[in-house]
Amino acid sequence: MGAWMSREEEVEKKRIFILAGQSNMAGRGGVEASKWDRVVPSECRSDPLILRLNSGLCWELAKEPLHRDIDTSKTCGVGPAMSFAHALLNSSSPSPSRVPIGLVPCAIGGTAIQQWERGSHLYKAMISRAKAAARGSAIEGILWYQGESDTESRQAAEAYGRKMESFVRDVRLDLQLPNLPIIQVALASGTEPYMDIVREAQLGMHLPHVFCVDAKGLQLKKDNLHLTTPSQVQLGKMLADAYLNHCVFLTILDHHTSWLCESHMICRRLRP
């Protein structure tokens, strides 16, 4: 089990990132025949500054597999979020590197975009967990890796872009964060020929502050669906690069707080 946080540590300000989508976000690195090999690369090891919101909405020291009590119907392994968090902590960006990073696992394997529509169980659970995580902290982004399940038919693939745009607008509205950065991953695997339709929608999305990292070409496991552990590590670094290059200077406003990045990130209180 992870180390539980004290009451003082629980209320400490954190940089919050929501992890959502399906199995490649939940992590299947190192999983074969429903067993995880328990190999944790150095880029994914626990760090006192990387925390995880568990299924009981309590903060604890983050360790792989991050989704072990969230995506419970399948065996979870290494995903991209720990290497993402380490890359942020090790960056030379002007963001506050010593502020703890809070990871909020929400991904569920085998889910289609329709299952993440506003009002669905998965959507409501994600929003609820995000709000719980954000108490006293700032949600700095959503990492989204999903779409393999939408490559199984032309109808689902052709609807993907429209449904994803609705998802982005709904999440920002419900979290009251109109400029919330969302970094999505363009698929590395799926069912041909419809995978290309979903990838085109992902790569061609032009909503403000929505960015895309392309996973195509990363090594897949023997199932030709899930990323290997080294690929997950690489993907996490790619997600971090996207965040640092495009998002770290964004002003994120909610009812009470804005974060401004100049030579340093400054937190100031705004009146309602």
C-alpha positions as CSV (number, residue, x, y, z in Angstrom):
1,M,0.0,0.0,0.0
2,G,1.0,3.6,-0.5
3,A,2.1,5.8,2.3
4,W,-0.9,7.7,3.6
5,M,-0.7,11.5,3.8
6,S,-1.2,13.4,7.1
7,R,-4.0,16.0,7.3
8,E,-1.5,18.8,6.8
9,E,-0.1,17.1,3.7
10,E,-3.5,16.4,2.3
11,V,-4.4,20.2,2.3
12,E,-1.0,21.2,0.9
13,K,-1.3,22.9,-2.5
14,K,-0.7,20.6,-5.4
15,R,-0.4,20.7,-9.2
16,I,-3.3,18.5,-10.3
17,F,-3.4,16.4,-13.4
18,I,-6.4,14.2,-14.4
19,L,-5.6,10.9,-16.1
20,A,-8.5,9.7,-18.2
21,G,-9.3,7.4,-21.2
22,Q,-8.9,3.7,-21.5
23,S,-6.3,0.9,-21.0
24,N,-3.2,2.6,-22.4
25,M,-3.7,5.5,-20.0
26,A,-4.6,3.1,-17.1
27,G,-1.4,1.2,-18.1
28,R,-0.7,-2.3,-19.3
29,G,3.1,-2.0,-19.4
30,G,4.6,-5.2,-18.2
31,V,1.3,-7.1,-18.0
32,E,1.3,-10.6,-19.7
33,A,-1.4,-13.2,-19.2
34,S,-3.1,-11.0,-16.6
35,K,0.0,-10.8,-14.4
36,W,2.2,-7.7,-14.0
37,D,6.0,-8.3,-14.0
38,R,6.4,-5.6,-11.3
39,V,9.3,-4.0,-13.2
40,V,9.3,-0.3,-12.4
41,P,11.8,1.8,-14.5
42,S,13.7,4.5,-12.7
43,E,11.6,7.2,-14.5
44,C,8.5,5.7,-12.8
45,R,9.7,5.2,-9.2
46,S,8.0,6.8,-6.2
47,D,8.9,10.3,-5.2
48,P,7.7,12.2,-2.1
49,L,6.6,15.0,-4.5
50,I,4.4,12.8,-6.6
51,L,1.0,11.9,-5.0
52,R,-2.0,9.8,-6.2
53,L,-5.7,10.3,-5.3
54,N,-6.8,6.8,-4.5
55,S,-10.3,5.3,-4.9
56,G,-11.2,6.5,-1.4
57,L,-10.4,10.1,-2.4
58,C,-7.3,10.2,-0.1
59,W,-3.9,11.3,-1.2
60,E,-1.1,8.9,-0.9
61,L,2.4,8.4,-2.3
62,A,2.1,7.5,-6.0
63,K,3.5,4.2,-7.2
64,E,2.9,1.9,-10.1
65,P,0.3,0.7,-11.0
66,L,-1.4,4.1,-10.6
67,H,-4.8,2.7,-11.6
68,R,-4.8,-0.5,-9.5
69,D,-7.9,0.5,-7.5
70,I,-9.7,2.3,-10.3
71,D,-9.5,0.1,-13.4
72,T,-10.2,-3.0,-11.4
73,S,-11.6,-5.4,-14.0
74,K,-8.2,-5.9,-15.6
75,T,-4.6,-6.2,-14.4
76,C,-2.9,-2.8,-14.5
77,G,0.8,-2.2,-15.0
78,V,3.0,0.8,-16.0
79,G,1.3,3.8,-17.6
80,P,2.6,7.1,-18.8
81,A,1.8,9.3,-15.8
82,M,4.7,8.6,-13.5
83,S,7.3,9.4,-16.1
84,F,5.3,12.5,-17.0
85,A,5.4,13.7,-13.4
86,H,9.1,13.0,-13.1
87,A,9.8,14.9,-16.3
88,L,7.9,18.0,-14.9
89,L,9.8,17.8,-11.6
90,N,13.1,17.6,-13.4
91,S,12.4,20.3,-15.9
92,S,14.0,23.8,-15.9
93,S,10.7,25.5,-16.6
94,P,9.6,28.5,-14.5
95,S,6.8,26.5,-12.9
96,P,7.2,25.6,-9.2
97,S,9.2,22.4,-9.4
98,R,9.0,21.8,-5.6
99,V,5.2,21.9,-5.5
100,P,3.8,18.3,-5.2
101,I,2.2,16.9,-8.3
102,G,-1.2,15.2,-7.7
103,L,-2.2,12.5,-10.1
104,V,-5.9,11.6,-10.3
105,P,-6.4,8.2,-12.0
106,C,-9.8,7.9,-13.8
107,A,-9.1,5.7,-16.9
108,I,-11.0,2.5,-17.5
109,G,-9.9,-0.1,-20.1
110,G,-12.1,-0.9,-23.0
111,T,-14.3,2.2,-22.9
112,A,-15.6,4.1,-25.9
113,I,-16.0,7.9,-26.1
114,Q,-19.7,7.5,-25.8
115,Q,-19.2,6.1,-22.3
116,W,-17.5,9.3,-21.3
117,E,-20.4,11.6,-22.4
118,R,-21.7,14.1,-19.9
119,G,-24.1,12.4,-17.4
120,S,-22.5,8.9,-17.8
121,H,-21.1,7.0,-14.8
122,L,-17.5,7.4,-16.0
123,Y,-17.9,11.1,-16.6
124,K,-19.5,11.8,-13.3
125,A,-16.9,9.8,-11.5
126,M,-14.1,11.7,-13.2
127,I,-15.6,15.1,-12.4
128,S,-16.3,14.1,-8.8
129,R,-12.7,13.0,-8.4
130,A,-11.3,16.1,-10.1
131,K,-13.3,18.4,-7.8
132,A,-12.1,16.4,-4.7
133,A,-8.5,16.7,-5.9
134,A,-8.8,20.4,-6.5
135,R,-9.6,21.5,-3.0
136,G,-7.0,24.1,-2.3
137,S,-5.1,23.2,-5.5
138,A,-5.1,24.0,-9.2
139,I,-6.1,21.6,-11.9
140,E,-3.4,22.2,-14.5
141,G,-4.4,19.7,-17.2
142,I,-6.1,16.5,-18.3
143,L,-4.0,13.7,-19.9
144,W,-6.4,11.8,-22.3
145,Y,-5.6,8.6,-24.1
146,Q,-8.7,7.0,-25.6
147,G,-10.2,5.9,-28.9
148,E,-9.1,2.4,-29.6
149,S,-12.7,1.2,-28.8
150,D,-14.0,3.7,-31.4
151,T,-12.1,2.2,-34.2
152,E,-14.3,-0.9,-34.4
153,S,-16.9,0.6,-36.7
154,R,-17.0,3.4,-39.3
155,Q,-20.0,5.0,-37.5
156,A,-18.1,5.2,-34.2
157,A,-14.9,6.4,-35.8
158,E,-16.7,9.2,-37.9
159,A,-18.5,10.4,-34.7
160,Y,-15.3,10.6,-32.7
161,G,-14.2,14.1,-33.4
162,R,-17.6,15.6,-32.6
163,K,-18.0,13.6,-29.4
164,M,-14.4,14.5,-28.3
165,E,-15.1,18.2,-28.8
166,S,-18.3,17.9,-26.8
167,F,-16.3,16.2,-24.0
168,V,-13.8,19.0,-23.9
169,R,-16.5,21.7,-23.7
170,D,-18.4,19.8,-21.0
171,V,-15.4,19.1,-18.8
172,R,-14.3,22.7,-18.9
173,L,-17.9,23.9,-18.1
174,D,-18.4,21.5,-15.2
175,L,-15.0,22.2,-13.7
176,Q,-15.5,26.0,-14.3
177,L,-12.1,26.1,-16.1
178,P,-12.7,27.5,-19.6
179,N,-9.0,27.4,-20.5
180,L,-8.1,24.0,-19.0
181,P,-5.3,22.4,-21.1
182,I,-6.1,19.0,-22.4
183,I,-3.4,16.9,-23.9
184,Q,-4.7,13.9,-25.9
185,V,-2.8,11.1,-27.4
186,A,-3.3,10.1,-31.0
187,L,-3.7,6.4,-31.3
188,A,-0.8,3.9,-31.7
189,S,-3.2,1.0,-32.2
190,G,-6.7,0.1,-33.2
191,T,-8.8,-1.6,-35.8
192,E,-8.0,-0.9,-39.5
193,P,-9.1,0.9,-41.5
194,Y,-11.1,3.0,-39.0
195,M,-8.1,3.8,-36.8
196,D,-7.0,6.4,-39.3
197,I,-10.4,8.1,-39.1
198,V,-10.0,8.5,-35.3
199,R,-6.4,9.6,-35.6
200,E,-7.4,12.2,-38.1
201,A,-10.0,13.6,-35.7
202,Q,-7.4,13.6,-32.9
203,L,-4.6,15.2,-34.9
204,G,-7.0,17.7,-36.5
205,M,-8.8,19.1,-33.5
206,H,-8.5,22.9,-33.2
207,L,-10.1,23.8,-30.0
208,P,-8.2,26.3,-27.9
209,H,-5.6,24.8,-25.5
210,V,-6.2,21.2,-26.8
211,F,-2.9,19.6,-27.8
212,C,-2.0,16.3,-29.3
213,V,0.9,13.9,-28.8
214,D,1.2,11.2,-31.5
215,A,1.9,7.7,-30.1
216,K,2.2,6.1,-33.5
217,G,5.5,4.3,-33.9
218,L,5.9,3.5,-30.2
219,Q,6.5,-0.2,-29.6
220,L,3.4,-2.3,-28.9
221,K,3.2,-5.5,-26.9
222,K,2.5,-8.8,-28.6
223,D,-1.2,-8.1,-28.5
224,N,-0.6,-5.2,-31.0
225,L,-2.9,-3.0,-28.8
226,H,-1.1,-2.0,-25.6
227,L,2.2,0.0,-25.2
228,T,5.2,-1.7,-23.7
229,T,6.7,-0.4,-20.5
230,P,9.5,1.5,-22.4
231,S,6.9,3.0,-24.7
232,Q,4.9,4.1,-21.7
233,V,7.9,5.8,-20.3
234,Q,8.6,7.5,-23.6
235,L,5.0,8.6,-23.9
236,G,5.0,10.2,-20.5
237,K,8.1,12.2,-21.5
238,M,6.3,13.3,-24.7
239,L,3.3,14.4,-22.7
240,A,5.5,16.4,-20.4
241,D,7.2,18.1,-23.4
242,A,3.8,19.0,-24.8
243,Y,2.7,20.4,-21.4
244,L,6.0,22.4,-20.9
245,N,6.0,23.7,-24.5
246,H,2.4,24.7,-24.7
247,C,0.6,24.8,-21.3
248,V,2.9,26.0,-18.6
249,F,2.5,29.7,-19.5
250,L,-1.3,29.5,-19.8
251,T,-3.4,31.5,-17.4
252,I,-5.9,29.1,-15.8
253,L,-8.8,30.9,-14.2
254,D,-11.5,29.7,-11.9
255,H,-13.7,31.5,-9.5
256,H,-10.9,32.1,-7.0
257,T,-7.5,31.5,-8.3
258,S,-5.3,32.3,-11.3
259,W,-1.9,31.1,-12.0
260,L,0.4,33.4,-13.9
261,C,3.8,32.2,-15.3
262,E,6.5,34.8,-15.9
263,S,10.0,34.1,-14.7
264,H,8.3,32.4,-11.8
265,M,4.7,31.0,-11.4
266,I,2.8,33.5,-9.1
267,C,-0.4,32.5,-7.4
268,R,-2.7,35.4,-6.6
269,R,-6.1,35.5,-5.1
270,L,-9.0,37.0,-7.1
271,R,-12.2,38.2,-5.6
272,P,-15.3,36.3,-6.8
